[in-house]
Each structure stands twice: as structure tokens, then as C-alpha cells.
Amino acid sequence: MCSVEKIVRLRHNLLCHVRIHFKTKEDLDIRAFLFSLQRELHAVAFLNQGSIRTLYEKRVVDITSESVQSHAIIETARNFALPNTAEEEENMDRKPELQLSFKGSMTSKIIHIYVQPFDS
């Protein structure tokens, strides 16, 4: 089972940083992945009148957003990062980790959420 640890309740309009790590035995079709991911993220940004940047380096995808509802970014990234079932993960042969951090404008406290993939 996937475990999700939320340390603090999320608020709207936080600076948001999402990092997706892929541990794959085979090469990931990153262009198709990024195309789908960016399409979803930019739709979220458009609806919330914010901005989102996506950067890919090797097997890490970095997503940075400003003035966007954080929970929408989390749900979008999680949908792309985590397989629905253990069988799907085996079929896709990827073991992603999704790390998110948020920084509010009222405090310097950073909120960490860690989504752990299925046990291998």
C-alpha cells in the first residue's frame, strides 16, 4: 500500500515545489510523460491564474509553482507519479518517489509531504 504522510494542513496559494524521482530498470518515455504532465499542470495554473515551471534532469522531474492552489498540484503530480495498483507498478517497471515542499508567505516553516511508493 502507498503511504502518505501529511505533517501540516495545506493552504491555498503557497509556494510549491514538487520533485518526482524515477527509479527505472528501463528508460522512461520522458517526453510523453512530460507532455501529459505539463498539459495537466498548465491547465491547473490557468484556472488558478498562477505560473508553473517544469524541469527535467536525468530521472528527476522538478515542478515549481507560484500562486497556485497547492492541493491541485499535489493531486496532479501524484496521479502521474504513483501507479494505481501493485500490478500496474510491476507492468510499468518504475518505482517513483514523490517529494513535495511548501513555503507559506506568513511563516518560514517548510511543510514536507512524502508519498512513498509500493514496497519492492
WOKA-V389174 format. One record per residue. N is the residue number from 0. RES is the residue in three letters. SS is DSSP state (@ for helix, = for strand, . for the rest). BURIAL is # if it has 9 or more other C-alpha atoms within 8 Angstrom, else .. D_LAST is the distance of its C-alpha to the last C-alpha in Angstrom with 1 decimal. Layout:
n=N res=RES ss=SS burial=BURIAL d_last=D_LAST
n=N res=RES ss=SS burial=BURIAL d_last=D_LAST
This chain:
n=0 res=MET ss=. burial=. d_last=10.9
n=1 res=CYS ss=. burial=. d_last=11.5
n=2 res=SER ss== burial=. d_last=13.7
n=3 res=VAL ss== burial=. d_last=16.7
n=4 res=GLU ss== burial=. d_last=19.0
n=5 res=LYS ss== burial=. d_last=22.5
n=6 res=ILE ss=. burial=. d_last=24.9
n=7 res=VAL ss=. burial=. d_last=28.1
n=8 res=ARG ss=. burial=. d_last=29.4
n=9 res=LEU ss=. burial=. d_last=29.5
n=10 res=ARG ss=. burial=. d_last=33.0
n=11 res=HIS ss=. burial=. d_last=34.3
n=12 res=ASN ss=. burial=# d_last=35.3
n=13 res=LEU ss== burial=# d_last=33.2
n=14 res=LEU ss== burial=# d_last=32.3
n=15 res=CYS ss== burial=# d_last=28.7
n=16 res=HIS ss== burial=# d_last=26.2
n=17 res=VAL ss== burial=# d_last=22.8
n=18 res=ARG ss== burial=# d_last=20.4
n=19 res=ILE ss== burial=# d_last=17.5
n=20 res=HIS ss== burial=# d_last=15.3
n=21 res=PHE ss== burial=# d_last=13.6
n=22 res=LYS ss== burial=. d_last=11.3
n=23 res=THR ss== burial=# d_last=12.2
n=24 res=LYS ss=. burial=. d_last=13.0
n=25 res=GLU ss=. burial=. d_last=16.1
n=26 res=ASP ss=. burial=. d_last=18.6
n=27 res=LEU ss=. burial=. d_last=18.4
n=28 res=ASP ss=. burial=. d_last=21.6
n=29 res=ILE ss=@ burial=. d_last=22.3
n=30 res=ARG ss=@ burial=. d_last=25.9
n=31 res=ALA ss=@ burial=. d_last=25.2
n=32 res=PHE ss=@ burial=. d_last=22.5
n=33 res=LEU ss=@ burial=. d_last=24.9
n=34 res=PHE ss=@ burial=. d_last=27.8
n=35 res=SER ss=@ burial=. d_last=26.3
n=36 res=LEU ss=@ burial=# d_last=25.0
n=37 res=GLN ss=@ burial=# d_last=28.4
n=38 res=ARG ss=@ burial=. d_last=30.3
n=39 res=GLU ss=@ burial=# d_last=28.7
n=40 res=LEU ss=@ burial=# d_last=29.0
n=41 res=HIS ss=@ burial=# d_last=32.6
n=42 res=ALA ss=@ burial=. d_last=33.5
n=43 res=VAL ss=@ burial=# d_last=32.3
n=44 res=ALA ss=@ burial=# d_last=34.3
n=45 res=PHE ss=@ burial=# d_last=37.3
n=46 res=LEU ss=@ burial=. d_last=37.4
n=47 res=ASN ss=@ burial=# d_last=37.1
n=48 res=GLN ss=. burial=. d_last=39.4
n=49 res=GLY ss=. burial=# d_last=37.0
n=50 res=SER ss== burial=# d_last=35.5
n=51 res=ILE ss== burial=# d_last=32.0
n=52 res=ARG ss== burial=. d_last=31.1
n=53 res=THR ss== burial=# d_last=28.0
n=54 res=LEU ss== burial=. d_last=27.2
n=55 res=TYR ss== burial=. d_last=24.8
n=56 res=GLU ss== burial=. d_last=24.2
n=57 res=LYS ss=. burial=. d_last=21.9
n=58 res=ARG ss=. burial=. d_last=18.5
n=59 res=VAL ss== burial=# d_last=19.5
n=60 res=VAL ss== burial=# d_last=21.5
n=61 res=ASP ss== burial=# d_last=23.9
n=62 res=ILE ss== burial=# d_last=25.8
n=63 res=THR ss== burial=# d_last=28.9
n=64 res=SER ss== burial=# d_last=31.2
n=65 res=GLU ss== burial=# d_last=34.4
n=66 res=SER ss== burial=# d_last=36.3
n=67 res=VAL ss== burial=# d_last=33.7
n=68 res=GLN ss=. burial=# d_last=32.5
n=69 res=SER ss=@ burial=# d_last=29.2
n=70 res=HIS ss=@ burial=# d_last=27.5
n=71 res=ALA ss=@ burial=# d_last=28.2
n=72 res=ILE ss=@ burial=# d_last=26.4
n=73 res=ILE ss=@ burial=# d_last=23.3
n=74 res=GLU ss=@ burial=. d_last=23.2
n=75 res=THR ss=@ burial=# d_last=23.8
n=76 res=ALA ss=@ burial=# d_last=21.2
n=77 res=ARG ss=@ burial=# d_last=18.6
n=78 res=ASN ss=@ burial=. d_last=19.5
n=79 res=PHE ss=@ burial=. d_last=18.9
n=80 res=ALA ss=@ burial=# d_last=15.8
n=81 res=LEU ss=. burial=. d_last=13.6
n=82 res=PRO ss=. burial=# d_last=13.2
n=83 res=ASN ss=. burial=. d_last=15.1
n=84 res=THR ss=. burial=. d_last=12.9
n=85 res=ALA ss=@ burial=. d_last=9.6
n=86 res=GLU ss=@ burial=. d_last=11.8
n=87 res=GLU ss=@ burial=# d_last=13.0
n=88 res=GLU ss=@ burial=# d_last=9.8
n=89 res=GLU ss=@ burial=. d_last=9.4
n=90 res=ASN ss=@ burial=. d_last=13.1
n=91 res=MET ss=@ burial=. d_last=13.3
n=92 res=ASP ss=. burial=# d_last=10.7
n=93 res=ARG ss== burial=# d_last=10.3
n=94 res=LYS ss== burial=# d_last=8.2
n=95 res=PRO ss== burial=# d_last=11.2
n=96 res=GLU ss== burial=# d_last=12.4
n=97 res=LEU ss== burial=# d_last=15.7
n=98 res=GLN ss== burial=# d_last=18.2
n=99 res=LEU ss== burial=# d_last=21.7
n=100 res=SER ss== burial=# d_last=24.9
n=101 res=PHE ss== burial=# d_last=28.3
n=102 res=LYS ss== burial=# d_last=31.8
n=103 res=GLY ss=. burial=# d_last=34.7
n=104 res=SER ss=. burial=. d_last=38.2
n=105 res=MET ss=. burial=. d_last=39.6
n=106 res=THR ss=. burial=. d_last=37.5
n=107 res=SER ss=. burial=. d_last=35.7
n=108 res=LYS ss=. burial=. d_last=32.7
n=109 res=ILE ss== burial=. d_last=29.4
n=110 res=ILE ss== burial=# d_last=27.0
n=111 res=HIS ss== burial=# d_last=23.3
n=112 res=ILE ss== burial=# d_last=20.7
n=113 res=TYR ss== burial=# d_last=17.0
n=114 res=VAL ss== burial=# d_last=14.7
n=115 res=GLN ss== burial=# d_last=11.1
n=116 res=PRO ss=. burial=# d_last=8.5
n=117 res=PHE ss=. burial=. d_last=6.2
n=118 res=ASP ss=. burial=. d_last=3.8
n=119 res=SER ss=. burial=. d_last=0.0
